[in-house]
Structure formats: C-alpha cells, structure tokens
Amino acid sequence: MKTGRNRDNTEKYSMKAGEEAAERENGRSRQMVREALDQVNRVILGKEREIQEIMLAFLAGGHVLLEDIPGVGKTTLAVAFS
C-alpha cells in the first residue's frame, strides 16, 4: 500500500528546487540591471534618480519622455540606454 507521503516530499523538494532556481535567476537579473545602471551612470553624471526611473520604465515596458533645457544630455542619455 502506497501513501501520499513520498509524493508530498517529492512535491516539496520540487517546489524548493524551483524556488532556489528562481532566486538564482532573480539574483542574476538584479546584477545585470545594476551593471547597466553603472554603465549609464559613468556616461551621465548627476542624474542617478532619473536614470533609475528610466530603467524602471524600460523594465516595465513603458515609455519615457525626456524634457529639459537644451544642452543637459538628453540625447546622450537616450543613446546610453539604447
């Protein structure tokens, strides 16, 4: 006679392994985002908050409208993200 106990343990193990794999993937994704932000911050100085907001919009699949006075690096910022 079989009990559901082995199946329960197998399911728990599978879920735990899946959670660990998801956490590793999440960590890699975070690292990639940090590296991308670091690269953009090397090109554009003093706009850390704006760069983070642009990255959030990018990750969310949204759009960004860059408005500012002439000569402050809007085009450079757009190129840095492209």
Secondary structure as GFF3:
##gff-version 3
##sequence-region A 1 82
A	DSSP	alpha_helix	5	43	.	.	.	ID=ss1
A	DSSP	alpha_helix	48	59	.	.	.	ID=ss2
A	DSSP	alpha_helix	74	81	.	.	.	ID=ss3
###
